[in-house]
Amino acid sequence: MAELYQAGLGTSWKTRRQAVAAFARFTPKVAAGALSRAITVSKLPTPILALFETAGVWPETARHLIRLSRKHGPDVLCQRAMAIDPLGLSWSEIVDRLDDRQVRRPQRIVSPISPLALATEYKRGIEEGRWTSMVTAVAACPTWERTRLSKAIAISKLPSEVLQLFELKRITYDLGATLVKIRKAIGEREMAARANKMLSAPRRRTIDEIVANLLQVRPEQGVELAVRRDHGAMVLEFKVKLDAAEELLVGASEIAALVQVAVMNVRFKRNVGTVSVRRQR
């Protein structure tokens, strides 16, 4: 609102009253007090406003920020803002920390930040000069872990076509690690090509189906494939319907030989680690 007011000042309106009259067509209606608070908040130091990039500044947020600015002064708030990690905090929790109130957060199940969100926040911090590397980023944000941050960055660098396949699904660290392994096994260009093929034929697919298509493995003759991560290994699980078991199942030594040949081919062509395969009955 403050940016809109400043953009039209001197051309579309010359006073706040004229601006409020111009904003009358907005829904909900913009009151003079709300515009005044927005302008006041917009003049706060950048480190304070940066805390609310994700949580947002709402009308009630503006009231609290103005109160805190009068209570502590912008300089004190700016110093406190530099020591606050806003990741995962609501606007009210950020306000509590600016007010130096150690309010105990309610006991609730909080979903950890997704790898793509973490990677985005890290990249934004690099661009804004808040840190210059993963080491300095973790030092500035005590709630971050270097190992998890490294995984998040690797996941965010997957081909854009692959990430687009999961736009309506949640990419977890385990799923992301599996996708990274697939990229190492088949190469980024081939992975992007396979993802593009799925994008050109849009339909509802489960996560397992997407991964299976990236691996170019499709359910046939009653055999289903699921891919998961287990202690640093990518595990392929084959599920066979009972009525098809007799014609599909072979001896353990025979299937082991087939898997061994497949793994040797992958090692030879892609120079990657082994793939753990487990068969479920």
Short mmCIF file of the C-alpha atoms (twelve columns), coordinates in Angstrom:
data_MODEL
# 
_entry.id   MODEL 
# 
loop_
_atom_site.group_PDB 
_atom_site.id 
_atom_site.type_symbol 
_atom_site.label_atom_id 
_atom_site.label_alt_id 
_atom_site.label_comp_id 
_atom_site.label_asym_id 
_atom_site.label_seq_id 
_atom_site.Cartn_x 
_atom_site.Cartn_y 
_atom_site.Cartn_z 
_atom_site.pdbx_PDB_model_num 
ATOM 1   C CA . MET A 1   0.000   0.000   0.000   1 
ATOM 2   C CA . ALA A 2   2.809   2.391   0.880   1 
ATOM 3   C CA . GLU A 3   4.599   1.599   -2.384  1 
ATOM 4   C CA . LEU A 4   1.401   2.273   -4.344  1 
ATOM 5   C CA . TYR A 5   0.943   5.588   -2.557  1 
ATOM 6   C CA . GLN A 6   4.526   6.682   -3.277  1 
ATOM 7   C CA . ALA A 7   4.238   5.619   -6.925  1 
ATOM 8   C CA . GLY A 8   1.215   7.853   -7.516  1 
ATOM 9   C CA . LEU A 9   2.323   10.788  -5.349  1 
ATOM 10  C CA . GLY A 10  2.573   13.966  -7.412  1 
ATOM 11  C CA . THR A 11  0.831   12.479  -10.439 1 
ATOM 12  C CA . SER A 12  -2.341  10.646  -9.448  1 
ATOM 13  C CA . TRP A 13  -2.696  12.426  -6.093  1 
ATOM 14  C CA . LYS A 14  -0.938  15.099  -4.085  1 
ATOM 15  C CA . THR A 15  -2.174  14.362  -0.573  1 
ATOM 16  C CA . ARG A 16  -3.050  11.331  1.513   1 
ATOM 17  C CA . ARG A 17  -6.714  12.369  1.470   1 
ATOM 18  C CA . GLN A 18  -6.738  12.314  -2.324  1 
ATOM 19  C CA . ALA A 19  -5.022  8.932   -2.303  1 
ATOM 20  C CA . VAL A 20  -7.634  7.472   0.080   1 
ATOM 21  C CA . ALA A 21  -10.374 8.778   -2.259  1 
ATOM 22  C CA . ALA A 22  -8.646  7.061   -5.189  1 
ATOM 23  C CA . PHE A 23  -8.362  3.844   -3.186  1 
ATOM 24  C CA . ALA A 24  -12.135 3.851   -2.529  1 
ATOM 25  C CA . ARG A 25  -12.662 1.284   -5.296  1 
ATOM 26  C CA . PHE A 26  -10.446 -1.225  -3.483  1 
ATOM 27  C CA . THR A 27  -11.923 -4.152  -1.555  1 
ATOM 28  C CA . PRO A 28  -11.645 -4.089  1.392   1 
ATOM 29  C CA . LYS A 29  -11.874 -0.313  1.587   1 
ATOM 30  C CA . VAL A 30  -8.650  1.479   2.513   1 
ATOM 31  C CA . ALA A 31  -9.096  3.836   5.459   1 
ATOM 32  C CA . ALA A 32  -6.962  6.918   6.084   1 
ATOM 33  C CA . GLY A 33  -5.562  5.363   9.256   1 
ATOM 34  C CA . ALA A 34  -4.479  2.203   7.442   1 
ATOM 35  C CA . LEU A 35  -2.650  4.225   4.787   1 
ATOM 36  C CA . SER A 36  -0.954  6.316   7.461   1 
ATOM 37  C CA . ARG A 37  0.247   3.206   9.295   1 
ATOM 38  C CA . ALA A 38  1.473   1.640   6.053   1 
ATOM 39  C CA . ILE A 39  3.553   4.713   5.229   1 
ATOM 40  C CA . THR A 40  4.980   4.834   8.765   1 
ATOM 41  C CA . VAL A 41  5.938   1.144   8.682   1 
ATOM 42  C CA . SER A 42  7.524   1.499   5.232   1 
ATOM 43  C CA . LYS A 43  9.996   3.988   6.730   1 
ATOM 44  C CA . LEU A 44  11.325  1.484   9.290   1 
ATOM 45  C CA . PRO A 45  14.919  0.226   8.772   1 
ATOM 46  C CA . THR A 46  15.341  -2.483  6.118   1 
ATOM 47  C CA . PRO A 47  16.536  -5.214  8.571   1 
ATOM 48  C CA . ILE A 48  13.208  -4.920  10.420  1 
ATOM 49  C CA . LEU A 49  11.057  -5.119  7.289   1 
ATOM 50  C CA . ALA A 50  13.141  -8.010  5.927   1 
ATOM 51  C CA . LEU A 51  11.957  -10.155 8.841   1 
ATOM 52  C CA . PHE A 52  8.419   -10.106 7.417   1 
ATOM 53  C CA . GLU A 53  9.165   -11.075 3.800   1 
ATOM 54  C CA . THR A 54  7.543   -14.469 4.314   1 
ATOM 55  C CA . ALA A 55  5.160   -13.836 7.224   1 
ATOM 56  C CA . GLY A 56  3.849   -10.602 5.681   1 
ATOM 57  C CA . VAL A 57  2.888   -7.253  7.181   1 
ATOM 58  C CA . TRP A 58  -0.841  -7.156  7.924   1 
ATOM 59  C CA . PRO A 59  -2.903  -4.285  9.398   1 
ATOM 60  C CA . GLU A 60  -2.505  -5.726  12.900  1 
ATOM 61  C CA . THR A 61  1.218   -6.258  12.266  1 
ATOM 62  C CA . ALA A 62  1.585   -2.578  11.357  1 
ATOM 63  C CA . ARG A 63  -0.070  -1.499  14.608  1 
ATOM 64  C CA . HIS A 64  2.354   -3.590  16.661  1 
ATOM 65  C CA . LEU A 65  5.416   -2.387  14.723  1 
ATOM 66  C CA . ILE A 66  4.470   1.254   15.222  1 
ATOM 67  C CA . ARG A 67  3.931   0.608   18.940  1 
ATOM 68  C CA . LEU A 68  7.329   -1.084  19.234  1 
ATOM 69  C CA . SER A 69  9.027   1.709   17.314  1 
ATOM 70  C CA . ARG A 70  7.669   4.239   19.792  1 
ATOM 71  C CA . LYS A 71  8.507   2.016   22.760  1 
ATOM 72  C CA . HIS A 72  12.088  1.019   21.872  1 
ATOM 73  C CA . GLY A 73  13.111  3.244   18.976  1 
ATOM 74  C CA . PRO A 74  14.087  2.141   15.421  1 
ATOM 75  C CA . ASP A 75  17.775  1.716   16.304  1 
ATOM 76  C CA . VAL A 76  17.100  -0.801  19.087  1 
ATOM 77  C CA . LEU A 77  14.628  -2.698  16.915  1 
ATOM 78  C CA . CYS A 78  17.176  -2.788  14.102  1 
ATOM 79  C CA . GLN A 79  19.817  -4.313  16.411  1 
ATOM 80  C CA . ARG A 80  17.367  -6.961  17.612  1 
ATOM 81  C CA . ALA A 81  16.265  -7.699  14.041  1 
ATOM 82  C CA . MET A 82  19.831  -8.586  13.059  1 
ATOM 83  C CA . ALA A 83  19.832  -11.386 15.654  1 
ATOM 84  C CA . ILE A 84  16.470  -12.921 14.668  1 
ATOM 85  C CA . ASP A 85  16.048  -15.844 12.286  1 
ATOM 86  C CA . PRO A 86  12.506  -15.395 10.899  1 
ATOM 87  C CA . LEU A 87  12.384  -18.761 9.141   1 
ATOM 88  C CA . GLY A 88  9.245   -20.635 10.199  1 
ATOM 89  C CA . LEU A 89  7.985   -17.840 12.481  1 
ATOM 90  C CA . SER A 90  4.590   -16.161 12.250  1 
ATOM 91  C CA . TRP A 91  4.414   -12.366 12.241  1 
ATOM 92  C CA . SER A 92  3.255   -12.337 15.880  1 
ATOM 93  C CA . GLU A 93  6.238   -14.462 16.957  1 
ATOM 94  C CA . ILE A 94  8.607   -12.094 15.141  1 
ATOM 95  C CA . VAL A 95  6.969   -9.144  16.906  1 
ATOM 96  C CA . ASP A 96  7.447   -10.895 20.264  1 
ATOM 97  C CA . ARG A 97  11.177  -11.263 19.587  1 
ATOM 98  C CA . LEU A 98  11.485  -7.625  18.511  1 
ATOM 99  C CA . ASP A 99  9.827   -6.730  21.814  1 
ATOM 100 C CA . ASP A 100 12.428  -8.961  23.539  1 
ATOM 101 C CA . ARG A 101 9.700   -11.170 24.938  1 
ATOM 102 C CA . GLN A 102 10.668  -14.828 25.215  1 
ATOM 103 C CA . VAL A 103 7.206   -16.218 24.700  1 
ATOM 104 C CA . ARG A 104 6.968   -19.984 24.895  1 
ATOM 105 C CA . ARG A 105 5.652   -21.306 21.615  1 
ATOM 106 C CA . PRO A 106 2.640   -23.636 21.881  1 
ATOM 107 C CA . GLN A 107 3.324   -27.343 21.690  1 
ATOM 108 C CA . ARG A 108 2.296   -28.368 18.207  1 
ATOM 109 C CA . ILE A 109 3.466   -30.465 15.334  1 
ATOM 110 C CA . VAL A 110 5.354   -28.171 12.987  1 
ATOM 111 C CA . SER A 111 6.284   -29.362 9.540   1 
ATOM 112 C CA . PRO A 112 10.001  -28.780 8.927   1 
ATOM 113 C CA . ILE A 113 10.882  -26.330 6.194   1 
ATOM 114 C CA . SER A 114 10.948  -27.972 2.802   1 
ATOM 115 C CA . PRO A 115 14.294  -28.312 0.994   1 
ATOM 116 C CA . LEU A 116 13.227  -25.971 -1.820  1 
ATOM 117 C CA . ALA A 117 12.117  -23.290 0.658   1 
ATOM 118 C CA . LEU A 118 15.388  -23.620 2.571   1 
ATOM 119 C CA . ALA A 119 17.441  -23.377 -0.633  1 
ATOM 120 C CA . THR A 120 15.459  -20.294 -1.690  1 
ATOM 121 C CA . GLU A 121 16.073  -18.587 1.648   1 
ATOM 122 C CA . TYR A 122 19.784  -19.409 1.417   1 
ATOM 123 C CA . LYS A 123 19.988  -17.956 -2.102  1 
ATOM 124 C CA . ARG A 124 18.133  -14.817 -0.990  1 
ATOM 125 C CA . GLY A 125 20.611  -14.373 1.863   1 
ATOM 126 C CA . ILE A 126 23.522  -14.628 -0.594  1 
ATOM 127 C CA . GLU A 127 21.955  -11.993 -2.862  1 
ATOM 128 C CA . GLU A 128 21.267  -9.654  0.057   1 
ATOM 129 C CA . GLY A 129 24.751  -10.093 1.513   1 
ATOM 130 C CA . ARG A 130 23.580  -11.661 4.777   1 
ATOM 131 C CA . TRP A 131 26.089  -14.480 4.250   1 
ATOM 132 C CA . THR A 132 28.610  -15.594 1.646   1 
ATOM 133 C CA . SER A 133 28.702  -19.380 2.073   1 
ATOM 134 C CA . MET A 134 26.971  -22.301 3.758   1 
ATOM 135 C CA . VAL A 135 29.331  -21.939 6.716   1 
ATOM 136 C CA . THR A 136 28.423  -18.303 7.340   1 
ATOM 137 C CA . ALA A 137 24.739  -19.023 6.657   1 
ATOM 138 C CA . VAL A 138 24.603  -21.749 9.318   1 
ATOM 139 C CA . ALA A 139 26.471  -19.457 11.718  1 
ATOM 140 C CA . ALA A 140 23.875  -16.726 11.124  1 
ATOM 141 C CA . CYS A 141 20.907  -19.115 11.432  1 
ATOM 142 C CA . PRO A 142 21.410  -21.453 14.420  1 
ATOM 143 C CA . THR A 143 18.327  -23.520 13.500  1 
ATOM 144 C CA . TRP A 144 19.897  -24.583 10.202  1 
ATOM 145 C CA . GLU A 145 22.129  -27.622 9.788   1 
ATOM 146 C CA . ARG A 146 24.947  -27.624 7.267   1 
ATOM 147 C CA . THR A 147 24.235  -31.179 6.078   1 
ATOM 148 C CA . ARG A 148 20.554  -30.465 5.524   1 
ATOM 149 C CA . LEU A 149 21.331  -27.153 3.831   1 
ATOM 150 C CA . SER A 150 23.744  -28.906 1.491   1 
ATOM 151 C CA . LYS A 151 21.058  -31.462 0.583   1 
ATOM 152 C CA . ALA A 152 18.505  -28.694 0.028   1 
ATOM 153 C CA . ILE A 153 20.812  -26.843 -2.359  1 
ATOM 154 C CA . ALA A 154 21.504  -30.041 -4.323  1 
ATOM 155 C CA . ILE A 155 17.772  -30.738 -4.614  1 
ATOM 156 C CA . SER A 156 17.069  -27.183 -5.782  1 
ATOM 157 C CA . LYS A 157 19.573  -27.677 -8.622  1 
ATOM 158 C CA . LEU A 158 17.623  -30.546 -10.145 1 
ATOM 159 C CA . PRO A 159 16.411  -29.846 -13.704 1 
ATOM 160 C CA . SER A 160 13.499  -27.403 -13.712 1 
ATOM 161 C CA . GLU A 161 11.447  -29.922 -15.704 1 
ATOM 162 C CA . VAL A 162 11.817  -32.453 -12.874 1 
ATOM 163 C CA . LEU A 163 10.829  -29.936 -10.195 1 
ATOM 164 C CA . GLN A 164 7.803   -28.988 -12.295 1 
ATOM 165 C CA . LEU A 165 6.577   -32.597 -12.086 1 
ATOM 166 C CA . PHE A 166 6.270   -32.157 -8.309  1 
ATOM 167 C CA . GLU A 167 4.641   -28.702 -8.257  1 
ATOM 168 C CA . LEU A 168 1.485   -30.037 -6.591  1 
ATOM 169 C CA . LYS A 169 3.369   -32.472 -4.355  1 
ATOM 170 C CA . ARG A 170 5.741   -31.989 -1.441  1 
ATOM 171 C CA . ILE A 171 9.377   -32.736 -2.170  1 
ATOM 172 C CA . THR A 172 10.853  -34.145 1.040   1 
ATOM 173 C CA . TYR A 173 14.550  -34.542 1.765   1 
ATOM 174 C CA . ASP A 174 14.285  -38.305 1.220   1 
ATOM 175 C CA . LEU A 175 12.496  -37.916 -2.110  1 
ATOM 176 C CA . GLY A 176 14.920  -35.184 -3.144  1 
ATOM 177 C CA . ALA A 177 17.892  -37.402 -2.292  1 
ATOM 178 C CA . THR A 178 16.445  -40.152 -4.491  1 
ATOM 179 C CA . LEU A 179 15.983  -37.714 -7.383  1 
ATOM 180 C CA . VAL A 180 19.561  -36.478 -6.995  1 
ATOM 181 C CA . LYS A 181 20.789  -40.080 -7.191  1 
ATOM 182 C CA . ILE A 182 18.759  -40.650 -10.337 1 
ATOM 183 C CA . ARG A 183 20.318  -37.551 -11.904 1 
ATOM 184 C CA . LYS A 184 23.788  -38.888 -11.104 1 
ATOM 185 C CA . ALA A 185 22.886  -42.270 -12.588 1 
ATOM 186 C CA . ILE A 186 21.324  -41.192 -15.902 1 
ATOM 187 C CA . GLY A 187 22.700  -37.662 -16.329 1 
ATOM 188 C CA . GLU A 188 20.968  -34.296 -16.136 1 
ATOM 189 C CA . ARG A 189 20.120  -34.063 -19.851 1 
ATOM 190 C CA . GLU A 190 18.496  -37.508 -19.964 1 
ATOM 191 C CA . MET A 191 16.620  -36.844 -16.733 1 
ATOM 192 C CA . ALA A 192 15.251  -33.563 -18.124 1 
ATOM 193 C CA . ALA A 193 14.229  -35.312 -21.360 1 
ATOM 194 C CA . ARG A 194 12.298  -37.983 -19.469 1 
ATOM 195 C CA . ALA A 195 10.600  -35.332 -17.323 1 
ATOM 196 C CA . ASN A 196 9.668   -33.364 -20.451 1 
ATOM 197 C CA . LYS A 197 8.057   -36.471 -21.902 1 
ATOM 198 C CA . MET A 198 5.818   -36.731 -18.837 1 
ATOM 199 C CA . LEU A 199 5.016   -33.011 -18.942 1 
ATOM 200 C CA . SER A 200 3.930   -33.337 -22.568 1 
ATOM 201 C CA . ALA A 201 1.402   -35.992 -21.533 1 
ATOM 202 C CA . PRO A 202 -0.084  -34.502 -18.347 1 
ATOM 203 C CA . ARG A 203 -2.134  -36.747 -16.104 1 
ATOM 204 C CA . ARG A 204 -2.374  -37.582 -12.444 1 
ATOM 205 C CA . ARG A 205 0.639   -39.540 -11.290 1 
ATOM 206 C CA . THR A 206 1.691   -40.660 -7.844  1 
ATOM 207 C CA . ILE A 207 5.190   -39.882 -6.622  1 
ATOM 208 C CA . ASP A 208 6.167   -43.530 -7.144  1 
ATOM 209 C CA . GLU A 209 4.870   -43.405 -10.715 1 
ATOM 210 C CA . ILE A 210 6.859   -40.259 -11.454 1 
ATOM 211 C CA . VAL A 211 10.049  -41.777 -10.079 1 
ATOM 212 C CA . ALA A 212 9.420   -45.024 -11.961 1 
ATOM 213 C CA . ASN A 213 8.982   -43.079 -15.204 1 
ATOM 214 C CA . LEU A 214 12.216  -41.195 -14.581 1 
ATOM 215 C CA . LEU A 215 13.861  -44.588 -14.208 1 
ATOM 216 C CA . GLN A 216 11.964  -45.773 -17.306 1 
ATOM 217 C CA . VAL A 217 10.394  -48.623 -15.366 1 
ATOM 218 C CA . ARG A 218 6.670   -49.127 -15.898 1 
ATOM 219 C CA . PRO A 219 4.230   -51.515 -14.205 1 
ATOM 220 C CA . GLU A 220 3.628   -54.494 -16.470 1 
ATOM 221 C CA . GLN A 221 1.887   -57.813 -16.010 1 
ATOM 222 C CA . GLY A 222 0.861   -57.077 -12.458 1 
ATOM 223 C CA . VAL A 223 4.282   -55.889 -11.269 1 
ATOM 224 C CA . GLU A 224 4.464   -52.569 -9.404  1 
ATOM 225 C CA . LEU A 225 7.606   -50.664 -8.527  1 
ATOM 226 C CA . ALA A 226 8.184   -48.323 -5.594  1 
ATOM 227 C CA . VAL A 227 11.353  -46.367 -4.905  1 
ATOM 228 C CA . ARG A 228 12.462  -45.181 -1.478  1 
ATOM 229 C CA . ARG A 229 15.574  -44.247 0.442   1 
ATOM 230 C CA . ASP A 230 16.981  -46.491 3.160   1 
ATOM 231 C CA . HIS A 231 20.139  -45.560 5.102   1 
ATOM 232 C CA . GLY A 232 21.807  -43.795 2.198   1 
ATOM 233 C CA . ALA A 233 20.739  -46.344 -0.439  1 
ATOM 234 C CA . MET A 234 18.106  -46.145 -3.155  1 
ATOM 235 C CA . VAL A 235 15.840  -49.190 -2.740  1 
ATOM 236 C CA . LEU A 236 13.654  -50.498 -5.557  1 
ATOM 237 C CA . GLU A 237 10.741  -52.567 -4.234  1 
ATOM 238 C CA . PHE A 238 8.846   -54.870 -6.590  1 
ATOM 239 C CA . LYS A 239 5.300   -55.817 -5.645  1 
ATOM 240 C CA . VAL A 240 3.717   -58.802 -7.426  1 
ATOM 241 C CA . LYS A 241 0.060   -59.797 -7.224  1 
ATOM 242 C CA . LEU A 242 -0.513  -63.250 -5.792  1 
ATOM 243 C CA . ASP A 243 -2.398  -64.523 -8.840  1 
ATOM 244 C CA . ALA A 244 0.574   -63.677 -11.064 1 
ATOM 245 C CA . ALA A 245 3.273   -64.956 -8.747  1 
ATOM 246 C CA . GLU A 246 3.781   -68.363 -10.364 1 
ATOM 247 C CA . GLU A 247 4.620   -67.018 -13.817 1 
ATOM 248 C CA . LEU A 248 6.551   -63.957 -12.656 1 
ATOM 249 C CA . LEU A 249 8.704   -65.242 -9.841  1 
ATOM 250 C CA . VAL A 250 11.981  -67.034 -10.472 1 
ATOM 251 C CA . GLY A 251 14.605  -68.506 -8.199  1 
ATOM 252 C CA . ALA A 252 16.543  -66.219 -5.888  1 
ATOM 253 C CA . SER A 253 19.846  -67.038 -7.573  1 
ATOM 254 C CA . GLU A 254 18.388  -66.281 -11.016 1 
ATOM 255 C CA . ILE A 255 16.956  -62.878 -10.063 1 
ATOM 256 C CA . ALA A 256 20.167  -62.057 -8.175  1 
ATOM 257 C CA . ALA A 257 22.190  -62.684 -11.339 1 
ATOM 258 C CA . LEU A 258 19.925  -60.378 -13.374 1 
ATOM 259 C CA . VAL A 259 20.222  -57.620 -10.786 1 
ATOM 260 C CA . GLN A 260 23.994  -58.041 -10.601 1 
ATOM 261 C CA . VAL A 261 24.340  -57.639 -14.386 1 
ATOM 262 C CA . ALA A 262 22.119  -54.537 -14.319 1 
ATOM 263 C CA . VAL A 263 24.165  -52.954 -11.521 1 
ATOM 264 C CA . MET A 264 27.421  -53.711 -13.311 1 
ATOM 265 C CA . ASN A 265 26.098  -52.002 -16.441 1 
ATOM 266 C CA . VAL A 266 25.112  -48.931 -14.436 1 
ATOM 267 C CA . ARG A 267 28.550  -48.768 -12.834 1 
ATOM 268 C CA . PHE A 268 30.287  -49.148 -16.164 1 
ATOM 269 C CA . LYS A 269 28.205  -46.565 -18.027 1 
ATOM 270 C CA . ARG A 270 27.608  -43.964 -15.344 1 
ATOM 271 C CA . ASN A 271 30.406  -44.540 -12.843 1 
ATOM 272 C CA . VAL A 272 28.095  -44.269 -9.855  1 
ATOM 273 C CA . GLY A 273 27.577  -46.240 -6.673  1 
ATOM 274 C CA . THR A 274 25.609  -49.409 -6.398  1 
ATOM 275 C CA . VAL A 275 21.836  -49.530 -6.397  1 
ATOM 276 C CA . SER A 276 20.248  -51.680 -3.726  1 
ATOM 277 C CA . VAL A 277 17.377  -53.792 -5.034  1 
ATOM 278 C CA . ARG A 278 15.007  -55.650 -2.823  1 
ATOM 279 C CA . ARG A 279 12.133  -57.801 -3.895  1 
ATOM 280 C CA . GLN A 280 8.901   -58.032 -1.932  1 
ATOM 281 C CA . ARG A 281 6.489   -60.876 -2.176  1 
# 
